[in-house]
Amino acid sequence: MKKEFESVSSKRSSIDSVVKYVLNEEKRNALICKHCKWHNGLALEEEFPFISFRCGRCFKMNGPARCMIPQPTTK
């Protein structure tokens, strides 16, 4: 009887971890290589447009979608 109780409590903690991960307020986006489509981890949604990374598979650089510093306008 005690073993059943222990397994139920360990399952609850595993389920709790999954629920906490799914309901997490910090949304993350996958870092996918533009060249080989390999998954290279996760980035916070608000940081995602500014992150550059080197792919772990093809070793090519993937630049940010936007620049952090606004480009000067020429007149």
N, C-alpha and C positions, 0 to 999 in steps of 0.2 A: 504494500500500500504506500509506503514512504517513497519508493522509487517512482511510482506514478505521479505523486505530488511534485517531486523534484523535476521530472521531465516536463510537466505542465508549466512550472514556474520558469524553467529555462526557455521554453517555447514562447512564453509571454514576453520575456526580455528580448528575444530575437524579433518578435513581431513588433514590440515597442520601438526597437531600433529602426526597423523598416518604416513604420508609420512616422516617426520623427524625421527621417530622411525625406520621405515623400512630401510631408507637410511643411518642410523647411521654407521659411520666407525668403531666404537668399536663393534666387534662381540662378542656375549655372548653365552655360552654353558649352557645347563640345567644341574643341579645337581640332578641326578637320583640315588636313593638308590640302592645299589647292592643286597640288601636282599629282599626288598618288592616292588621295582620299583616305589616308591613314588617320586614325583617332589618336590625338596627342594630349589627352587630358581635358580638364574642365576649367572654365574661367567664369568669374562672377558676371552677371548680365550687364551691370553698369561699367565694368572694365573691358568687356569683350571688344568693343569697337577700336580700342587703343592698343591691344596686345599684339606683339609680334613674337613669333616662335620659330625654332628650327625643328623640322620634322625628324622624329626618331627613326624613321624608316629610310627616307630618301635623302635626308640631311639638307634639304633645300629650305631657304628662309621663306616664311609666310609673313608678309607685312600687315600692319594694322589696316582696318577698313577706313579709319579716319585719322587725321593728324591731331596730336594734342595741341600743337601750337598753330594758331591760325596763320595761313600764308598771307604775306603782304599783297595788297592789291596794287597793280601798276596802273598809272593814269596816262 
